[in-house]
Amino acid sequence: LLEDLVDEKDISVILVSHALGMVKNITDRTYVMYAGSMVEVAKTAKLFANPLHPYSKALIAVVPKLTGGGISQGIPGYMPEYLNPPPGCRFHPRCSYVMPICKVEKPTFFEVEENHQVACWLFKKGRN
């Protein structure tokens, strides 16, 4: 229904959802947010094929699969307090790639390739 409306009326729709299966199947472009901050933006197919931000990777990894058994384990750690978020990257307390800069400075968006940006210090050009 939503896809039909978009096609018929030639409009854009902003869809806010945790239902990643739906996002994958009906959107052209996806913005990933964590604790109120955008962390990655890309064409949807590219994002699902190659998520770059550690949160995007973790989020897609815990999506229940239609094949196989078991229960999704979730992302380790806890969400930050919205009124008192941690300094730097808000995902750093849960990130397995955390670096010292992540704890003190919020990253800006880095363009990794055309139409694919990520707010993560791992992707800053010239980083050692």
C-alpha positions in Angstrom: 0.0 0.0 0.0 2.8 2.4 0.9 4.8 1.6 -2.2 1.7 2.1 -4.4 1.0 5.5 -2.8 4.6 6.6 -3.4 4.6 5.4 -7.0 1.1 6.8 -7.8 1.6 10.2 -6.2 5.3 10.5 -6.9 6.0 11.5 -3.3 8.7 10.7 -0.8 7.9 9.1 2.6 9.9 9.2 5.8 9.5 5.9 7.4 10.8 5.5 11.0 10.9 1.9 11.9 12.8 -0.9 13.7 11.2 -3.4 11.3 14.3 -3.8 9.1 12.8 -6.4 6.8 10.2 -3.8 5.8 12.8 -1.1 5.5 14.9 -3.3 3.3 12.0 -4.1 1.0 10.3 -0.8 0.5 12.9 2.0 0.9 15.4 3.4 -1.6 17.6 5.1 1.0 18.2 4.4 4.6 19.4 6.6 7.5 20.5 4.6 10.6 20.1 6.4 13.9 21.5 5.5 17.3 20.3 7.3 20.5 19.1 10.2 18.5 22.2 10.6 16.3 22.5 9.6 12.6 25.4 7.2 12.2 25.1 6.0 8.6 23.3 6.9 5.4 23.3 4.9 2.1 21.2 3.4 -0.6 19.2 0.7 1.2 20.6 -2.2 -0.9 24.1 -1.0 -0.3 23.6 -0.5 3.4 22.2 -4.0 3.9 24.9 -5.6 1.8 27.8 -3.7 3.4 26.9 -1.9 6.6 29.9 0.1 7.9 29.1 1.7 11.2 29.5 -0.7 14.1 25.9 -0.1 15.2 24.6 -0.7 11.6 26.5 -3.9 11.5 25.2 -5.1 14.9 21.7 -4.0 14.1 21.6 -5.9 10.8 23.3 -9.0 12.4 20.6 -9.4 15.0 17.7 -9.3 12.6 15.9 -12.7 12.9 16.4 -14.8 9.8 13.6 -16.7 8.2 15.8 -19.8 8.0 17.3 -21.6 10.9 16.3 -21.7 14.5 17.3 -19.8 17.5 16.5 -16.5 19.0 18.3 -13.2 18.2 20.8 -12.3 20.9 20.5 -8.6 20.6 23.3 -6.0 20.8 25.4 -6.3 24.0 25.3 -3.4 26.4 22.8 -0.8 27.3 21.3 2.2 25.5 22.6 5.5 26.8 20.5 7.9 28.8 18.8 10.3 26.4 19.0 13.3 28.7 22.6 12.6 29.6 24.3 10.8 26.7 27.9 9.9 26.8 30.4 12.4 25.2 31.8 11.6 21.8 30.1 8.9 19.8 27.0 7.7 21.6 27.6 4.1 20.6 31.1 4.0 22.1 30.2 2.2 25.3 28.8 -0.7 23.3 31.3 -0.6 20.4 33.9 -3.4 20.0 36.0 -1.0 17.8 36.1 1.9 20.3 39.2 4.2 20.2 40.1 7.0 22.5 38.8 9.7 20.2 35.3 8.0 20.2 35.0 8.7 23.9 35.5 12.5 23.6 34.6 13.7 20.1 31.5 13.1 18.1 32.4 12.1 14.6 31.2 13.9 11.5 30.0 12.1 8.4 32.8 10.7 6.3 31.9 9.8 2.7 33.3 6.3 2.2 32.0 6.0 -1.4 29.5 7.8 -3.5 26.1 8.1 -1.6 27.4 6.2 1.4 28.4 8.2 4.5 29.2 7.0 8.0 29.8 8.9 11.2 32.6 6.8 12.6 36.2 7.6 13.3 37.2 4.2 11.8 36.5 5.8 8.4 38.4 9.0 8.7 40.9 9.2 5.8 44.5 9.2 7.0 43.6 7.5 10.3 46.5 5.4 11.6 
